[in-house]
Amino acid sequence: MLKIGEIVQTVKGIIEARIGIVKQEIQDEFVGILSRLILLVLIGSMLLLVFLFLSLSLAFFLSQLTKSPYLGFLIVALLYFLVVLAMILTRDSLRIQQRVELMLKDFIFKAKLKSEQEEKEENEQ
């Protein structure tokens, strides 16, 4: 006959094993999200540099075309001003907010969504 102490130890071992598995899953998910956020910051930084150099190149090119040392930079600044003005006017647009939110969720939580889809496929089979 089984003793109560053995049953308690077995249940305790099962619970500890499950807690360990959950901790590992949380750590893996956190590391995945953190690595995607770091990648997003790096991509953003590189895009910032690209836009900076493209803007300077366009400004110098327009300066040479207009034969004015400052007019090219003024045109580029006005282009950026128009972009900022358009962003300010559309800041309350729910469609744009939803698109950006969906894009960020898809990028950051992509690994989690893939694993959930794989689990659903396995459960269906």
Secondary structure as UniProt FT lines:
FT   HELIX           4..66
FT   TURN            69..70
FT   HELIX           71..89
FT   TURN            90..92
FT   HELIX           94..108
FT   HELIX           110..124
//
